[in-house]
Amino acid sequence: MLLQSSIEQVRKGTNMRIAIFQGEKTIAELVARLFPGSSRAPAKRKHATEALLSANPHLSDLSQLVPGSRVVVPETVLPPDPAEVTTVTPSKPATRNAIVLFHHLDTLKTAVPAAATAAVANANATITLMQRAEVKKAAAKDPKLAQQVASITKRANARIQAVQALQAQLLESLGPLQATLMKSVRP
């Protein structure tokens, strides 16, 4: 939903400001980084925090957010730090394309773990099947079958390790890729 609204903002001709989440532990840390004047104005800091959470519901649980994720920086009474924010405008095709690509990369942060979880579950189901009493009993009577069961189990375990390694590698590369993408569209 946030992806769609962000893309729609750009298509409608509305400028949109984006920052990159850098792994802050609290919303207060994120607000302090994005709005440097917030520490001197508690009421304005509160307004900026509320506006940031309203524009980015996913910020309500920062422990679930991956560094490199994008954060929409809304209009507030405090000006954002220009070094932390990229303004996306519909008049710049490269910027428009970059924001769409950025959002697609953001989608991968959810899709990759879901696909990995499904692949691991399938491999675990295969291992469980190979460990059933009737399979073990049949394998004990037939050396060829025992060899196949061992081979299937070994491949399933290898699949789990490969999927987990690939997931970690992909997720680790998405944040820096998004950060590089955003640097390329800075004015």
C-alpha positions, -999 to +999 in steps of 0.1 A: +000+000+000+028+024+009+046+015-023+015+023-044+008+056-027+045+067-031+045+058-068+011+076-072+025+107-055+053+109-081+029+102-110+005+129-098+033+155-099+038+157-061+074+159-049+083+132-024+111+132+000+128+099+009+155+089+034+172+056+040+167+038+073+202+031+088+193+008+117+182+032+143+170+015+175+142+040+183+119+063+164+135+092+185+169+084+170+155+084+135+137+117+141+169+132+155+188+122+124+163+133+099+152+165+117+184+178+134+166+207+150+141+184+168+162+182+200+157+219+207+119+219+201+100+191+219+066+201+205+079+202+170+098+169+176+065+154+186+048+167+155+076+154+133+075+120+150+037+117+145+040+128+109+068+103+102+048+074+118+017+084+099+035+084+065+054+052+074+033+028+095+061+002+092+082+023+115+061+013+145+084-017+150+120-007+140+133-042+150+115-056+120+129-030+096+160-038+075+187-011+072+185+003+037+147+004+038+132+036+025+114+061+047+090+087+033+098+121+049+066+141+052+061+178+054+065+189+090+071+221+110+108+211+112+129+211+080+147+178+073+184+175+070+191+179+032+221+155+035+197+128+047+168+133+023+164+128-015+136+147-032+119+127-059+101+148-086+080+136-115+098+159-139+130+138-137+125+105-155+156+090-140+144+099-106+109+085-113+124+052-125+148+051-096+120+054-071+100+026-088+131+004-088+138+013-052+102+002-043+106-031-062+138-038-042+119-030-010+093-056-020+121-081-023+129-076+013+096-093+021+094-117-009+129-133-004+123-144+032+088-157+023+103-178-006+131-190+016+107-200+043+086-220+018+117-237+004+130-246+038+096-260+048+095-282+017+130-295+024+121-302+060+089-320+049+111-342+027+134-350+056+105-358+078+091-381+052+124-399+049+125-404+087+091-420+089+091-455+105+078-473+074+104-457+051+132-466+076+118-502+078+117-506+040+151-490+037+165-515+062+154-544+040+166-528+007+202-514+005+194-496-027+164-479-011+185-470+020+210-454-003+183-433-020+168-423+013+202-411+025+209-393-007+175-376-006+180-365+030+215-352+022+202-332-007+173-318+014+198-306+041+220-291+014+190-273-001+182-258+033+218-245+038+219-232+002+185-214+006+195-198+039+229-187+025+213-172-006+186-154+015+213-139+037+233-128+007+204-112-011+191-094+020+225-081+028+230-067-007+196-049-009+203-021+016+235-010+000+220-013-034+191+009-024+214+034-008+235+036-040+203+040-060+192+070-039+226+086-041+223+085-079+192+106-078+203+133-053+202+167-068 
